[in-house]
Amino acid sequence: MFRSRSKDEKVSAVKVPADLSTQPRDPQAPKGRPTPKRSEAQTQRRRAQTSAPLDRKEAARRQRDARRQDMARQRQALASGDERYLPVRDKGPVRKFVRDFVDSRFCVAEFFLPMAVIILILSTLPSPQLKNISLLLWLGVIAMIVVDSIGIWLRLKKQLAARFPNEPKRGAVAYGLMRTLQMRRLRLPKPQVKRGERP
């Protein structure tokens, strides 16, 4: 029981199995890495204590701060067009081209909100003639938006197929059409091209 081992036994004890992940480690087998010095172990322990939150409130506060910083970076990116911090739905060369394509032209749909307010005011007036005019205007605006949206949809689809043949384009046209419904100055990310300037 207390006898010293022979050389063969020592050599066999030193040999480590090739695949450690499939077999459990024998307590007598070596670890495969040197034992850290006491000073290194204490430093690692202190670092873990300072980085790890002390309680749930502290963890929640750190999470809130991190989320707030991410949101601030995202808002700044939406204003400047910085690709690194944009939301996922706005990232990529395809989405950037769609934004530039929409922002470079006049769209009937972007004037929908002001026209809707004018039509609503006309429809509240007591005159039956003004009410009829407001109804005709309403129908005319909807028809123009539909025709313009179909034109944008066809042109945008053609441009995307020509410029990005190997890129995924799923949802890009719908993304562009939704952008046309917003007034130019309210669009996010902010327009990076002027009207008439082709992307």
FENWO-V735883 format. One record per helix or strand of 2 or more residues. SS is the DSSP state (A for helix, B for strand). FROM is the first residue (numbers start at 0). TO is the last residue. Records with the same first field share a line. If there is no record, write none. Layout:
SS->FROM-TO, FROM-TO
This chain:
A->6-13, 37-50, 55-79, 82-84, 87-89, 92-102, 107-123, 127-162, 171-179, 183-185
